[in-house]
Amino acid sequence: MPFPRFLSLPALLAGRLLQAPADATAEVRHLLLDSRRADLPAGAAFFALRGPSHDGHRYLPDLYAQGVRLFIVEENTALPGTLAAYPEAGIIEVASPLAALQALAAAHRAAFTGPVIAITGSNGKTIVKEWLAQLLSPDEDICRSPRSYNSQVGVPLSVWELNPARHTLGIFEAGISEVGEMARLAKIIRPTAGIFTTLGSAHDAGFASPKAKLLEKLKLFQQPGFERLFYCYDAVPVRAAVAELGLPGFGWTCQGHPEADIQFTLPGLVPSESALIEAHYQGRVHPFSAVLPDEATRQNVLHCVAVLLSRGVEAAEIQRRLARLHPVAMRMEMKQGRHGSYLLDDTYNNDLAGLALALESLGRQSRPGRRTLILSDVLESGLSSLELYTRVAALLPAAGVSRLVGIGPEISEQLTVSSEQSAVWEAENDARQEAGSSLTAHCSLLTEFFPSTEAFLAQLDPADFAHETILIKGARRFGFERVVAALQAQQHGTVLEVNLDALGHNLQHYRRQLRPGTRLMVMVKAFAYGAGSYEVASLLEFQRADYLAVAYADEGVALREAGISLPIMVMNTAPDAFDALRHYRLEPEIYSFDMLREYLATFDIAADTPLPAPKIHLKLDTGMRRLGFDEADLPALAALLREHAAHLPVASIMTHLAAADDSAHDDFTQQQLAVFRRMAATLEAALGHSVLKHALNSAGILRFPEAQLDMVRLGIGLYGVDASNTASPTDLLPVSQLRTTISQIKTLPAGYTVGYGRRGVAAPAERRIATLAIGYADGYDRRFGNGVGTVLIHGRPAPLVGSVCMDMCMVDVTDIPEARAGNVALLFGEGLPLAGLAARIGTIAYELLTNVSERVKRVFVSE
């Protein structure tokens, strides 16, 4: 399908043309959903999607200023300003911009006549898609979903990338969470073949039963022209549903079912060892081998092999391709680099779509300093070198890239930047700055090229990258893990992995509980509950939180110096920090007369400064009995507020609930809320105007929705801990995983004790003891010693033995015979939830999170 003319869309999308674009021949080349990603305004059509906490229509003026001229809006929606505010824009109104987006992608798909494979299931979709693309790449030019773009929005964006003139095969994921979603995705993908991976418990809450969920997923394959569904015949519910629906199934079995199309015979799972596999198919035996360390990997590999066999690929060729199969880079990792640099490690996912996504992540970084891209040759793009690197070059300005290091013979030859191109980029950057863009890119591009990774490493001085934000993207053959290792700050053997996607999921869960217009303040105090302040704050800024809150001024200063621009409330401050508040635009919480008078004195002295006085937040004590003005203080407080109105711009009035998480104290909580409303009304009368009012914490957001007022404060809930005990298991996801490594394993005879004070008591039989590289100096609580705590190694529990030492601890791995030095041990995370661990030692999840020492390296991951 050629790119459609904008004027043809009203009929295609069942919409109405409100205003024709100035360029009547304008084609829709790019689908734009996020005002923060308007990096390709020429030919970009913006779909103004609505959500529980966002409305895309609000951003039309910004997008128009950035050069976007094509808009799809929702009918009966008031646009910011009149149509005259967008004189050159084409605007179409539709019943649903999301449905319009999907309809446009479906029309684009209809023009593609080649085969399309759709993948769904509960787990393994992305890995199977990526592996299948690797295995079929010698035969096909493949368009596939980038990463895990499998949602109601991700699928149409993926299908839009199909190019009938180039691609010979499409492979797309489809994921759903409720009834009705799959039918919409099926119309967009229109698969000719499909894979059903597994049926698990994910998203069970959205369906009446597991069978209902299965039948909903299988609607993906009930389309005209669908020819074959690959699935595991051993999965009884799936087999029964395929038969019930009369789908053209192609089943494989490991249990010898003669009715299956392929019978696999293979040994039990042996981690790290290659397994000999025989596939019995069409009367022949096809032998090959693969490493199958766990059941999930076995399922994923056999799905892919079944597809290859059905296409007639010979066993020897299957073996050759499996040997080249490499792990899927599922997530970008964000790491501290040397000399103040910051790394975005997105290696081994180096296609054009993956590069575009990674550059978007780089563009979102607010850290000051230069943005650098280290990029290898982009392999297997299906484009000519000239077209490929022309596209690569076009992606760089919008991400603010000011330094490019190219590694590989092809990129070195093709991606040279002329003075004319630099002038174009300079003009684009100037235009963005005039439009109010947050990008702070340098206008010129510095380039360096090396024929190989070895050549680059031979001359590398990490100090040359000091204070830069560096995106590292390399095809597997270039071994870019060596580049990451050379630039990364020295790693402690213990790592706290923070999943930013899980954090974003939790944020949206709480947002869905809020009434329209209710603002959201998010706590990033205490190093963001141990997670890492800048990275969390950067995500929250991108997700358009309204406020951040920190405990002390220096935390706020660090965020400002890292480029965070959101309003920041400081919960505890002191007179020696008042000047910093003004300089860094930080807003103090004021909770006593002594503090208020010192604050006023500071600004009386500094009255001649051109900087405005920061807004303040007044804290009222309604029952916590910790900090805040009492109700008896209100007359004197009101008088001070009136007297010093010029120096006391009040941002909000707040209180702290003492027991919002405990239903036994709900009467007391309601009493607090009533007192707060009364006190706040008194102060607003004294001020002569209304201000923001907020009282609810994470538990209160879920348990007292009627008390949301103007703003709520989200804390521990963001990090995956349900303080209210009301959330379902799928509502909140664990954000952090604390991992360490085994330093050594000793085999101890019966009767030997372990550790200080011989507190690891003697056992009656021989046992294997592993020493882990973590101790109480890393924040691992001493109370976990002597069998109280447990870690997971190879997914199995290993109890602690003896006392937790300063830098290490010991666990019993007698029942985990495959445990070896260097293996990873999980101390909390998936499989070891924080709440259960905290209960073992009589504390709360907050303490376990915030105790993780800053000497423990944080690694931030995101799909």
N, C-alpha and C positions, 0 to 999 in steps of 0.2 A: 504494500500500500504506500503510495507516495505520501509525503507529509500533507495533511489536509489544510485547505484554506480556512482561515478563521470564519469567514462568512458562510462556509458550508456547515458549520457546527450546529446552529440552531435546529436544523432538521434532524441531524444525527443524534443530538442529545435531548430532543424533545424540549428545547428551550426557546427563549424569546430574545431577539437581538435588541438590546437597549440602546446601543450606540456602536456604529461601525468604526473600526480603527482608521487612523489617518492613512495608513498604508493598506489599501483595499486588497492587495495581493498577499498580505501577511500569512505565512504558513506557521502551523504549530509544530515546532521541532522539539521542544523540551516541556516536560510536565513539572510544574513548580508547586510545591505544597507548603513550603516553609519560607517565610520572609527573610530568615537569616541565611538562606542559601541561594540568594538571587545573583549567582555568579555568572549566569549565561542569559542576560535579559533578551538578547536578540532571538525571537522566535519562541520565547518562554511564555506559556499560558499558566496563569496562577489560578488554582482551584481553591476558593475560600472555604475551607472545611471548618465545621464547628465541632466542638467537643465539650465535655463536662466543665472544662476550665479554660477553654480558649475559643476565640472566634477570629478566623482568618480575615474577616472583613475589616477588622481594626487596622490592618497593616497595608491596606491599599495605598494610602498616601506615601508611605515609605517606599513601597515597591515601585510606584509610579516615578518617584524621585530617582530611583536607581535605574530606570530605563525600561521597566517592564510595561508592555503596552496591550497585553491580552489578558482578560479576566473572566472567570466563570464564577458567578455569585448566586446566592440563594434567593429565590423569589420572596417577596414581601419582607425584605431586609433593608433597613435604612443604611445607606453607605455613608462613610465619613465624608461630609461635604456633598455638594451637588455634582451632577454629571459634568458641569462646567469645570470642575476641579481636575478633570481628567480629559482634556480636550483632544488628545491624540490617541486615546485608548479605545480598544474594542471591548465591549462589555456584554456578556450574555447572562441572562438569569435563567436558572433551572430549578426544578423542585428540590433536587439534592445534588450538591457539587460532588459528593462521593460517588453517587450513582452515575453522574455524568463522567467522572474520571474512569469508572469501570466500563461504561459503554464505549468510550473512546478507545480504550485498550482492547476491548473485544472486537471492535471494528478493525483495528490494526492487526490483531491476530488472524482475522478472517482472510486477510490477504496473503498469509503465509501458507503454502501448500505442502511443506515438508512435514516430517513426523515431529510430534511433541510428546515428551514423557513427563507425566505429572507424578509427584511423590508426596504421599501423605502418611500419617501414622502419628503415634504419640512420641516416639523417640527416634533419633537417627536420621531424620530427614536431610539435614544439612550435610552430614558426613556422606551419606549415600549419594546425594547429588554431586558433591565435589569429587568423590572417588569415581563415580560413573563418568563424569566429564573427563577426568584424567584417562580412564581406561578406553574411552571411545574417541579421544582426540586424534589418534592416528587415522581414523576413518571419517570423521565428521568435523565441520566447522560449527561450533556449538555456541548457542546463546543460553545462558543459565542465570538463575536468580543470584544476585550478589549476596553473599553471606546468607543470612536467614530471612530474606525478604519474602515472607510467606503469608502476610496478613491481608486484610481487605484493602489496604493501601499498598503494601509491598508487592503484591502480585501484579496489579496493573502497571506499576512502575517497571517491574521486571519484564513483562510481556512487551511493553512499549519499545524495549531495546531490540526486539527481533527485527532483523534486516533481511527481507526476502531475497535481496540481490546477493547476499553473502552467506548467510547462515544456512546450514543444511539440517540442523537438529536443534530443537529447544528442549531444555530440561528445567522444570520449575517446581518449586515447593508450594504446598498449600497447607496452612495451619488454621484451625478454627477453635473457638472457645464457647460457642453457643449455637443453638438451632437456627437454621436459615442462612448461615454464612457460606457454607460450602456450595450451595446452589449458585450463588453469585460468582464465586471463584471459578466454578466449572464452566460457566458461560464465557469467562475471560480466557481461560487456558485452553479449553476444547482439546483435551489430550487424545492422542491416538494410541498411547500405551501408558501404563501406570505401574507404580510400585507402592504396595502397602507395607510399611516397615514393621511396626509393632503396635500392639494395643495395650496402653498403660493407663495409669490413673490420672494423668494430667488433664485438667479442665473437666473432671467428672462433675463438678458442681453445676456446670452449665447444661447438664442433660439429665433426663429422667432416670437413665440407667446406663451401664456400660454398653449394652446392646444398642440403645438409642444413639449413643455417641458413635459407635461403629457404623451404624446404618447412615448416619449423617455424613461421616467421612467418605463412605463409599459412593455418595452422590457425585463425587468428583469424576467417577468412571462411568456414569450412566448418561453418556453423551453420544449423539450421532457420530459415526465414524470411529468409535473406540474399538480397538482390536484385541488388546491383551493386557491382563493384570497379573503382575508378578507378586507372589506372596508366599509366606511360609505355610505349607500345608499342615504342619504340626500344630499350628495355632487353631484349636478347635472352633472358637467363636468366629474367627475370620473365615475359616473354611465353610462353616455352615452358612454364614451370611452371603458369601460369594455364590454358593449353590442356590440359596433362597432367592437371590436377585437375578439369577441367570446370567451373571457376568462371565465374560470369556476369560476364565482364570488360567494361569500358568503357575502351578504350585511346585515347590521343591520341599524335600523332606530329608531329615536326618534320622528319622525313626523307621525307615524302611517301608513306608506306605506305597504299595504298588500302584495305587491310583494316581500318585503324584507324577508330574511330568519329568522331574529330575530326582533321582535318589542319590544323596551324598553319603559317603561313608568316610568317617574321620575319627581320630582318637579323641580322648578327653582333652580338656583345655590344659595346656602346659605353657605358663608364662615364659616369654622370651625364646621359646623353641619353635622351630618351623614344623608345622604339622603336615603330613602327607594326606592329601584329600583325593578321593576318587569320585567323579561325577558319572553316574550311569544315565545316559541320555540317548534316546533313539537307537538303542541296541548296541551302543559303543561305550567303552570305559575311557574317560578323559582324566588322566592323573595330573595333579599339580600340587604345589605346596604353598603355605602361607603361615605367618605368625598370627596365632589366634589367642591372645592373652586372656580374653574374657568373653562372656556370652554375647555382649553387645557387639564386639568386633566381629565375632563369628557371623552373627545375623547380617551385619552390614556387608561383609565380604561376600557371603553366599548370595545375597540379593544381586550384587553386581555381577558375579560369575554367572548366575542364571540368565541375566540379560545378554551377556557375551555369548554364551552357548546357544541361546535362541537365535542369535544373529549369525551363527555359523563360524564363530571364531575358533580356531583349532586350539587344542590344549597347550601346545608348545608356545603359541602366541599369547594365550592367556597367562601362562607362567611368566613370560618375558615382561608383560605389562604389569602384572602383580609385583614383580621384583622392583619395578620403578615407581610403584605407588608410594607416595609420601604422606605424612600426617597432614591433616587438614588444619590450617591456621584459622581456628574458629574465632579468635578474639584478638583485638589489639591490646597490647600491654603498654602501660605508661610507667616509666621508671625514672628515678633520679639519675642524672648523668654526672660525669666528673666536671669540676670547675664551674659548678652552678648551672650546667646545662640540664635539659629535660628531654627525655627520649620517648617517642611514640614508635614502639616496636611492632611493625605490621609486616614482618617478613613472610615469605613463602605464600603470599596471596597476591601475586603481581600481574593481574590482568588490568585492562583499562577501567572496568567498572570498579574493581577493588581499589585502584589508585584514586579514582574520583571520590569514593567514600572516605578513604584515608585523608585525602586533602581537605575534605570538609571538616574532619576532626581537627586537623592542624589549624584550619582557619578559625575554629571556635576557641582556640587557646588564647587566653587573655594575658599571658605572661609577657612582660616587656622583653625587648631584645629581638634579634634577628630570627626569622623562620627559615630553616634549612631543610632541603629534601636531598636525601642520599638515595639514588635510584639506579637499579641495574637495568640492563636490556629488558624490555617487556616482550615476553615470548608468547608464541602461539596466539597472536591476536587476530589472525586472519586478514590483516590489513597490510598494505604496502608500507615499507619503512617510512616513506615520506608522509603518507596520510596518518600513520600511527603517531609519529612524533610531532606532527602538526597538532594533533588532538591533545597530546600530552602537554605541549607548550601552552595551549589555550587554557588548560586547567590551572596553571600555576598562579596567574595574577590574582584571581579571586581568593585564593588561600593565603595571600600575602607572602608567598615564597620570594625571598630576596637572595637566596644562595642555593645553587644546584650543584650537587656532586654526582656526576654520571659515571657509572662503572659498566664497562662492557664495550666491545668493538662497535656495535651498531649504534648505541646511543651517543658514543663519542663522535661518530661520523655525522649523525643526523641532527642531533639536538644542539646545534650551535645557534646562538642568539645574536642576531645582527643588531646594529645600532638602530635600524628602523623599527625592529620588534621592541627594543627597549623603549623607544619613544612612544610606541603604542601603549605599552604597559604603564609608562609614566602618565599618559593621558587618562587611562582607565583608573589608575589609583587616584589621580586628582579629582576625577568625576565622583568617585566613591566618597572621598573626603567631603566634597561639596554637598553630597547627598546625605551626609551625616552617618556614613558607614562607620562601624566600630573597628574596621581593619586599620592597622597601623603599619602597613607594609611599606618597606622602602620601595622607591620607584624604579630602581635599576636592579638588574639581576647579575649577581656574580656567578660565574660558571667555572667548574673544574672537571676535567674528564680523565679517566684512567682506563686502561685496556682490561684490567682484571682487579679482583678483590685484593690479590696479593700485592699488586702495584700500589693500590691505595693504602693498605696497611703498612707497607714498607716506609712510607713517608708520613704516616699519621702522627700528629701531635695533638692529643685531646685538648690542650690549652687553646688551640686554634678555634675550638667550638665553644669557648667559654660563654655562659649565659645565653646560649641559643636554645630554641625549641626545635628539635630535630626529628623529622619523620624519616624512618628507615624502611624502604620497600625494596625487596630483592627476590628474584626468582631463585628457586631452591639451589640450582647448580652453582650459584655465586657464593653460597656459604656465608650469608650475611650475619649469621649468629656470631661470627668472629668480629664483625663490625660493632654489633651491640655490646659484646664483651669488652671491647677495647674502649668504648665510650661510657659504659655504665659505671656508676660509683661502686666502690668495693662492696660486694654482697656478703652480708652475714648469712650463715647457713639457715637462719630462720626468717621466714617471709610471711607477712600478712597480705593476703590477696584480697583486694576489694573489687567486687563486681559492680561496676557502675550501671550496667543494665538492670541488675536487681534493684539497685537503689532507685533508678528511674521508675521501675515498676511499682515500688512501694510508695513513691511520691504520688503517682497517679491514683493509687488506691485511696489514699487520704483525700486527694483532690475531688474524687468522685463523691465523697461524703459532704462536700461543702455546697452551700447555697450559692447561686450566681452572685458575684460581686464580693463574696467573702475573701479577704486577702489571706496570704499565707506567709508567716514568718518561720524560718527553719533554723534550728540550732546547729551551729558548727563549732560550738565551744569544745574545750578539752580535746583539741586536735580532731574535731569532728567525731567525737566519741571514739577516738583512736583510729579512725579511718584515714585521716589525712585532710587537712583543712582546705588547701588550695584546690585539689582535684574535686572534692565534693562541692565546694563553692562554685567552681567553674561549671559543673554540671547543672547546679541549681540556677545559675545565671542564664544558661542556655535554655533551661526549662521554664524560665520567666517566673521564678519565685519573686515575692514582693519585698521580702526583708530577710536578712541574715542576723543571727545573734551570736555573739561571742562572750566569753567570760571576762576577758581582760583586754585593755586597750592594745597591748602589744600583739595580740592575736589579730585584731582588726587592722593594725598597721601592716602586718605581714600580708594580709589579703589585699590591701590597697597596693602595696609594692609589687604584688604578683599580678596586678591588673584587674582585680575584681572591682566592679563599679556599683553593685547593688547597695542600697541603703543598709547600714550595719548598726545594730544596737549593741552597746557594751553594757553588760549586766553588772560588772563590778569595776569601778574605776576609782582613782585616787587623785588628789590635787596635783601631784607631779605629772599626771598624764593629761591634764586639761588642755594644755597647748597642743598636744598631739591630736586630741579630738578635733580641734578646729582645723589643724593643718591637713588631716587625713579624712575629714568629713565623716567622723564617727559620732554616733548619737548616744549619750550616756543615759543609763537608767538612774533616776534620782529617787532615793528612798528615805531620806532623812533631812531635817532642817540643817544640821551641821554641814552636810554635803552640799545642800542647796546654797547656803550662804558662801561657802568656799568657792563654789562654782561662779556665783555672782561676782565675788571679789576678783576672781581671775579675769572676768570679762570687763569689769570696770577698768582694771589696769590696762587691758589690751583693747580699749575702746577705739583707738586710732588705727587698728589693723583693718586692711581692706577685706579680710576674710569674714564671712558672715558667722554669727554664733550658731553652733550646731543645734539641731532640734533636740528636745529632751523627751524622755519617757518617764512618766510619773508612776511609781509603784505604790499600790495601796495594800495594806495588810488587812485581809478580811477573815483571817483564821489560821493562817500558816504559822504566825508568831515567829517569824524569822527576820524579814526585812520589810519595810514599807511604812507609809503614813497611816496612822490610826484614824478612825472616824472623828475622834475628838480634836485631831490636828487640822481639820479641814478649814475652819474659819481663818486661822493664821496662814495656812497655805494659800487659801484663796486671795488673801490680802497681798501676799508676796507676789503672786502671779499677776495681779492687776498692776502692782507698783512697778514691776520690772518686765512688763510685757515685751519691750523691745529686745531684751536679752534672753527671753525665755520662750521661744517658739516651741509649743508643745506638740509633739508628733502623736503621742498616744497616752492613754491611761490604761494601766494593767494591774492584774492581781495574779496570785499563784494559788492554785487549788491544792489542798493538803491531801485529799484522798479520792481523787477522781477515778482511780482504778479499782476502788473497793466498794461494792454494792452495800456493804454493811454500814457505810458512812454516807449514803446518798442524801439523807436528810441534812447532814452537815454541809455537804457540797451545795445543795440547793440554798441553804442559808447563806453560804459564802457568796453565791451568785446574786442573791437578793441584796445583800449588803453592798456588793460591788456596784450594782446598777444604781443604788441610791447615792453612793459616794461619788460615782462618776457624773451623775446628773448635777450634783452640787458644784463640782469643779467646772463643768461645761457652762453652767450658769455664770460662774465668776469670770470665765474666759470670754464669754459672749459669743462662742461658736462651738460647734461640735468637733470632736477629734476622734481618732481611731480608738476603739476599746477592744481589749482582748484578755481572755481568762483561760481558755481551754488549752490543755497540753495534748499529747498523743492519745492518752486514754480518754480524755474528755471529748475529743473530736468524735470518737465512736460512740460514747455513752451519753453525751448530753448535746445532741445536735441543735436543740432549741436555743442553746447558749453560745452559738458561734459569734454573735455580735458582729464587729467589723473585721476582725482578724483572729486567726488561731495560731498557736505556736507548736510546730511539729518537731519532736525531738527523737526519742529512742525508736519510735515507730518507723522512721525513715530507714533505720539501720536493720530492720527486719525482726524486731522484738515487739510482740503484742502485749503492751502493758495493760490492756483492758480485758484480756482473755475472752474476747468476743469474735476475733477474726477467724475465718476458716483457714485451713492449711495452705490453700492456694492464694489467699489474699496478700500475704506478705512473704517475701523471699529472703533467705539469709544473704546478707551482703558481704560479710567478711569470713575468710577462712585462714586460720593460723596454722602454718605448716613448718616443720623442721626436718632435719635429716638424721639418719642413724650414723653416728661417728664410728662406733665399733660394736662388735658382738662378741661376748665371751660365753663359753660353755663352762658352767660352774658345777662341780660335783655336789652330791648331797651333803648338807650340813654347812655350806658356805653362806656367810651373811654378805649384805650389800650396803655400801655407802657409809656416811658419817654416823657415828654412834652405833654402828651395826644394827640400825633400825630396820634394814631390809632383812627380815628374820630368815633363819635357815629353813630350807625346804627338805623334805624327806627323800627327794629324788633329784637327779640331775636336771638342770634347767639352763635355758639360753637367756642371757640378759643383754639387752641392747641399750647403749648409752646414746641419749638424744642431745642435740646441740641447742638446748634451751634450758633456762633456769629462771630463778625469781628476779634476776636483774633484767630479764627480758619481759617481765610481767606475768610469768606463769606462777600462779599462786602456790605457796608452800603447803597449803592445806590439802592439795591434791596428792601429796606423798603417801606412802605406805598403803597403797591399794585403794585409796579413795578415788583417785582419778584414773581415767582410761584414755588411751589414744587409739587411733585406727591406723593400722599398717596393712597394706594390701586389702583394705576394706574390713579387716577383722580386728577385734578389740585386743589391746595389750595393756594390762594393768600396770600402774606404777609400782616400783619396788624401792623401798627406802625413802630417804628424804629428798626433796627437791633442792638441788644445790644452786649456787649463784648463777652458773653458766651452763648447767647440764642437769639431766635427770635420767633415771634408769627405768626401763620397762621390761616385763617378762614376755619374750617372744617364743617360748617353748612350743606353743601351739600354732606358730606361724613359721613352718620350716623354710619357706622360700625367702624369709627376711634376710637382707644382706646390708652390709655397710653401704651408705649412700642412698638407701631407699628413703622414701618420704613417709613421715608420720604426720597425721592430722590431729591437731589438738582441739580445735573446734571448727565447726562448719557443717556442711551437708553430712548427715549421719551422726553428728555430735552437736546437737543444737545447744545454744548458749543457755537457754532457760533451764534445761535439765542439768547441765554442768554446774550452773550457779547454785541450784538447789542442793547439790551434793555437799557443798561447803558452806551452806547457810548464808549465801549472799544473793546479789541480784545481777542480771546480765550487764547492767551499766558498768559495774565494777570490772568484770572480765574484759570488756571492750576497752575501757579507758585506761586499764592497767598496762596494756601492751606498750612496751617501752618504745621511745622514738629511735632507739638504736636498732630496732627491728625494721628492716626495709619493707616499705610498702610497694606493692605492685598492683597497678590498677588495670583492670581488663574490661573490654567492651567489644561487643560484636560490631 
